[in-house]
Amino acid sequence: MSKIAVVFWSGTGNTEAMAKAVEDGAKGKGAEVVEYNTSAFSAGEVDNFDAIAFGCPAMGAEVLEEGEFQPMWDDVKGSLKGKKIALFGSYGWGSGEWMDNWKAEAEGEGAVLAADPVMANNAPDDAALAQCKALGEALA
């Protein structure tokens, strides 16, 4: 059985709903899932998991949330070489540039994306939730 961390920040509940769908997908494939609020996860946790899903909405000018998520990401990203990960998040404007930049940064650190990142425009609809569930399955 694989052990998966789902680490996310959510201001409105949209990214949290996506995280729950990722968790459901991984659990459905038999994985043990541990959910983390961004502030509770650090580089020291990375080796405790077979795979990690990271969720963060677009903020400001299409960037990761800067108060809690970005500092955690900066701490963790150097520990992701060879680690299977997934990225997801919601946005309310723009074209998804934050996700493109985030994906490129993760791959640049040597992380292995289990599937394409999932984005939801505002609240995730049924299609986005299904994609999140598939993301969790891909991690398991």
Secondary structure, DSSP 4 states (H G I P E B T S, - for coil): --EEEEEE--SSSHHHHHHHHHHHHHHHTT-EEEEEEGGG--GGGGGG-SEEEEE---BTTTB--TTTHHHHHHHHGGG-TT-EEEEEEEESSSSSHHHHHHHHHHHHTT-EESS--EEEESS--HHHHHHHHHHHHHH-
